[in-house]
Amino acid sequence: MLVPRSGVLPAPVRRTLLYRQATGHLPPLLRPRTFTEKLNWRITLDRRDLLAPTCDKLAMKEHARRLAPGLVRVPETLWAGTDVGELADVELADHWVLKPNHSCIRRLFGRGPADVADLRRRTAGWVQERYWRKSEEWAYRRARPCLLVEEFIGVPGVVPADLKVVVVGGEPRLVELHTGRDDDHGTRLYSPEWEPLPWTIGYRPGPDADPPERLEDLLKAATALADGFDMLRVDCYEVDGELWFGELTPYPGAGLSPLEPDLDAWLGATWTLPPLRHTRG
């Protein structure tokens, strides 16, 4: 089923069609029960000021510095702006990464001084992109449209494994370990006590792994950064015993990922949505 382009139908209708295309059924908005149903409810209806900055990468880096000092390190921002030509006058690290502030997935890796002409070509349209239209994720619409360059974390040429903590009701419920992000993406899920869980959320099963050295700090940081949110996913990296902040997301998988039915039901049961009257912002 093809979903009409943005602007032809109202955003809530487009979102409903996207959800149906991904799951095979219409989302219940009156009584959502599963995790993905509640994510869809949040995306469609929840406009609280609390959620507004969560997809703005620069804002969330400041959030991490403020709420989790001593638990996670935040990658240094070397530059932020809308014109990559400014990078000609910026002293960059030996290894760095460039990404949009207001979207995800896109990123470029660089070394030393910036090749401005190459960056102009490769990032053409990034600032103007209305990423929020892809899945109607409202908080992306509130993020400042710009680019940022930050220090690269880990071994050059190797993207470190992601540790994603799903915090619901103020408690870490599970940890996703994502590996091979650039070639053979695999996922293993663990309990907060690092007991293996049987789900893979649509990816190939990743390799078994020992618990992170900083597991306790990871869970403390995730709890601190998700304080006040009924649900939030906190993404970090651990490199050489150092815990680094990645990003936050109020919309894991855009609410369209193929969660196993029992995982979808269990996570949904732990999540109490706010009253609809409190979601207007």
Beta strands, then each sheet from edge to edge (+ up, - down):
strand 1: 77-81
strand 2: 95-100
strand 3: 108-111
strand 4: 147-151
strand 5: 162-168
strand 6: 171-179
strand 7: 186-190
strand 8: 196-197
strand 9: 204-205
strand 10: 231-239
strand 11: 242-249
sheet 1: 1+ 4- 2+ 3-
sheet 2: 8+ 7- 6+ 5- 10+ 11-
sheet 3: 8+ 7- 9-
end
